[in-house]
């Protein structure tokens, strides 16, 4: 019995010791993580990895007392705000739980070569197919000493990291490249679920770059004409020809929201600075918004919408709007964003008469990004560069 008791005591000591060791191993404080990864050799590997995927690592340079480990990992996974963004609905924090988990995976696995870092970092970086392909092209361009081209790709890589931060594991998202005049719908797996041409703003009425959310689809929408268009473009035409309003099915609304007969107004007394009315275009196929618009939250009156000039999608030069984004396949986009069959494919072939506007709210807001990317991956998987149509790159430089 004594030997059995001694055996139990020995087993208890082993278990206590094992538990103590396990406790030490899982005590994952930020201080310990920074200490483990902040040693020069380990941190240099992390810096080199960041450089290899287009990150400017100067601000994350090695500091012996306190290497900015967590900041570098955040940059690798979630990037920073892209240049030229005019509006952000809500800036999200990076997923710190993922950052710390990847950090401890690096500590535990102790990767010695760059190739060993890649699979560990995969759970931190964006899951998008375009991002992975851009990374490969960046490395190729660096190897070919094409620094200018690599810098353009690096900016696009950061934009996708920012999407990763802001999308928050959304089931779907939409990205418009203003500069390339196209749209991508990206699903939860990171694959491009749809691609289509779009028409974006002219150089003197550019589409603002923004990071926001879509809230609903409106079918058969009214077009509430922006004041700038009403006063600068339409008012001179009305003064020359009052029939302009009737031909374009445009109603005049006063400050009380009431319709006013155009013939009752002294149009010659009105000017850009003295214009107490607003214009509203009736629904139907002649409406400038077409048969559908996507409401996106922003203070600039920007929408994604159909158009009554669909022939323009065949053009290569598609910077023609007043700032809104006209989409090539509005019904497909509506169904993708809604996550269900909201509209039939024949929607655009509807007789289009006597349809009042109808709202279709989304069950969840859909992240929408309007970016000004100088390079991206096209439908064929090729790297494509885009002209600086607004001259924003020169302005930033």
N, C-alpha and C positions, 0 to 999 in steps of 0.2 A: 504493500500500500504506500509505503514511504517513497519507493521509486516512482510510483504513478503520480504521487503528489508533486515530486520534484519535476517530473516531465511536464505536468500542467503549468508549473511555475515558469519553467523554461519557455514553454510555448507562449505564455502570457507576456514574458519579457520580449520575445521575438515580435509578437503582434504589436506591442506598444512601440517598440523601436521602429517597426515598419510604418505604423501610423504616423509617428513623428516625422519620419523621412518624407512620407507622402505629403504631410502638411507643409513641410518646408518647400517641397517641389511645386506645390500649387499656390503658394503665397505670391500672387502676381500683382505686385504694386507697380505703379508707374515709375517710381524711383528705381526699383530693381530692373525693370525693363530697360529704362534709359541707361542704367549702369551696364547691363549685359550687351546691348547693341551699340552703346556709345564708345566702346573701346575702338581705337583707331582702325585696326584691321577689319573688324566687323562693319564699322560704319563706312569705311571707304568702299566696301563692296556694295553697300546700299546706295551710296552716292553714285557710283559707276553705273548701277542699274538705272537710277533715275536719269542720268545723262543719256543712256542708251534708248530711252523712250521719249526723249524730247523735253525733258525738264531742265530748266535753268537752275542749277544747284548752288549758285553762288551764295544765296541767302541761307542755305542750309549747310554751309561749309563746316568742317570739323572744328569743334571747340572742346578742348580737353575737359574743361570743368563741367560743361553741360551741353553735349551734342544734341541738336534739335531733332531727335529721333522721331517723335510723334508728329511733328510738323512735316517732316519729309515723307513719312508714310501717308499722311493725309493728302499731301500734294500728289503722290503717286496714284492714290485711289480716287480722289475727288476733285483735284485741280483747283483753280482759282477763277474768279469772275473774268470771263472773256472781255477783250477790248470792244469798245463801241456799243456796249449794251446800254440802251436808253431807259429801260424799265424792267424791274424785277418785282413780281407780285409778292414773293416771299423767299427770303434767302434761308435755306436749310443748313443745319449743322451737319457735318460729316458723321458717318456711323462710327462712333468711337469704339463700340464693342468689336466691330470687325477689325478696326485698326489694331487694337490691342491683341486680338486673337492671332492675327497674322504676325505681329511682332513676336509673340511668344513661340509661334511656329518656327520663326527664323532662329530663335534662341535654341529651341530643342533640336531642330534638324541640322543646325550648323552647316548650311550650304557652303561649299568651298569654291565652286565654279559658277559663272554667270548662268549657265544652263540649268543649274540646280535651283537658282532663285526663281526662275520663270513659273514653275508649277505652284510654288508657295504664294507668289504674288497674284496668281490668277484669281483667287477668291477676294482680293482687294480691288483689283482694277475693273473697269467697265466690262460687261459681258457682251458688248455689241460687236457683231461681225465686222463692221466698218472700222471700228477701233483697232481690232486685231490686225487687220490688213494694213491700216495706216502705220502701225508700229513696224511692221516688216518693211514697208517702203521707207520709213524714216531711217532705219538701220542701213538699208541699201544706199540711200542717198549720202549718208554720212561716210560710208565706206568708199563712195565714189567722189568724195570731197566736193559735193554739190551743196554747199552750206546755205545758199539763199533758198533753194527749193526745200531743203530740210527744215528751215525755219518756218516756212509756210505750212508744212505738214505738222510741225510741232504745235502750232497755234490750233489746228484742227483737232489734234489729239487732246489738247487741253479742253476744247469745247465739249468733246465727248465725256471727258472726266467730269466736267461741270454738269452735264446732263445726268450722269450717274449720281451725283450729289443731290440734284434737285428732283429727279424723278421718283426717288424713294421707293424703289421696287414696284412701280406702277405696272398695271397689267398691259398698258399700251401707252405710247406717246407719239407725238408728231413733231418732226423737225423740218423746218423750211430753211433752205439756204437761199437767202435773198440774192446773193451774188451770182449763184448758179441758176436761179429761177426754177427750182424743183422742190418737191416735197417727199419726205420719207415717213412712212408709218412703221414704227418699230414695236415688235411684240415683246412679251415678258421674257422670252428666251434670248432677246438681243438680235433677232433676225429682222431683216427688212421685209415686212409683211406687205408693203405696197410702195410703189414709186409713181410719181406723176409730175408732169410739167405744171408750173404755175406762172402767173404774171405778177410781177412785183412793181414797186414804185419807180417812176421816172427819176432822173438825176435831180431835178428841181423839186420833186415831191417824193423823197425816198421813203421806203418802208423802214420804220424804226426797228432796230434789233431789240428783242425782248425775250423774257423768260416768264411765262405766265401759264394760265390754265383755261381750257375750254369748258364751258358750263352747260351749253345746250345747242341744239340745232333748231333753227327757225325755217320752216318750209313756207314758201310763198311770202317772203318778207316784204314789208314796206322798205323803201330807201329814204331815210331821213337825211336829206342832203346837207353835208357839212357847210357851215356858214361861209367858209372861204370859197368854196365852189359856187355857192348860191350868189354871192356878191361879185366875185371876180369874173366868173365865167358865164353864169346864167343871166344875171341882171342886165348886162349890155345887150344880150340877145333878145330879152323880153322887151326892152325899150325900142328895139328895131322891129320886133314882130311879136305881138301879144299872143298869137296862135302857137308860139313855141311851147307854152305850158300845156295846152290841150293836146297837141300832137305827142308830147312826151308823157302824158297822163300824170302831170305834176299838180298837186294841190297846194294852195297857199294857206298856211296856218298862222293865226295871230298869237300874241303873247298869252291869251287865255285858253289856247288850245282849240280854238274854233276855226272852222273853214271860212275863208273869205273869198268872195267872187273876184277874180282878177280884174274885171272891168270896173270895179268900184275903187280901185287903187290908183293914185297918181304916181305912176312908176318913174316919171322924170324928176320927181322931187326926192327920190331915194338915192342913196349912195352906199359905199362900203362902210362908212362910219355911221350912217344913219339908216339902219335896215331893221325894222321892228317885226319882221316876219321870219318864218322858216318854210322850207319847201319839203314836201313829202311826195315821193313817186309811188303810184299805185302798184299793187302786186301784178304779176303776170310775166309772160316771156319777154316783154320789152323792158322790164325793170332792170336797172343797171346792176343789181345784185343777183340777177337771174332768179332761179326758183328756190335757192337755198342759201342760208348763211350760217356760219358757225360763230357763236358769240365767244369771244375770248376776253378775259378780264384785262383791261388796260385803259389808261386815261386819254389815249390818242385816237379813239374811234376807229380802231383797226379791226377788221374781221377777216376770216377766210370765207370766201363766197363763190358762188356760181357766177356766170356772166352771160350777157346777151350778145357777146362778140366772141363766140367760141373758136372761130377761125384763127384767132390770134395765137392759139397754142401751137399751130404749125410753124410759127416764126421762130427763128433763132434769137432774135432780139426781142426779149419779153419783159423789158423794163418800161411799162407803159401805163401803169395805174397812178392814181392819186395817193397811193400809200397802202391801200388794202391789198390782200393777196387773193387773186382769182385762181381757182383750182380747176384742173382739167376734168377730173372725174368726181363731181360733188357727191353723187349718191354712194359711190364706193367709199369715199372718205367718211360720210355720215355713218355708214354701217360699221366701218372699222372703229370709229371713235365710240360709238354706242355699244360695241361689243355684241351686237345682235343685228338681225335683218330688220332694220328700221324702214328702209325704202326699197322698192323693187327696182330692178335695172331699167324698167320702162318709165321711171319717174320723170325723166326729162322729156319723154314723148307724150306726156299727159296733155289733154286739150288745153289746160292752163287757164280756163275761164272760171270766174266766180269762185276762186279759192281764197278764203280769208287766211291771214297768217296763222300758223299753228306752231306752238312751242313743244319741243321734245327734250326735256331736261335729261342730262346724264345722271345715272345712279352714282357715279363717282366722277369727280373732275378729272379731265385728261390733261397731263402736262403738254404744253405747246412751247416750242423754242423757235424763234425767228432769229437765225444767226447769219453772220456775214463771213462765210468760210472761203478761204482762198484755195483750198484743196479738199477733195473728198473721194470716196469710192463710189463708182457708178454701178448701174445694174449688172454690168458685165464683169464686175470685180476689178475694174481698172482704176488706177490713180488718175484723177483729172484735176487740172488747175483752172481757175476762173479769173476772168478779167476784173480788175478793181474798178467796177462800173461807177461807183460813187466817189472814188478818190479818197476813201476813208483810210486806206493804208498809208497814203502819203501824209494825211493829216495826223495820224497816230505817230508816224516817224518824226 
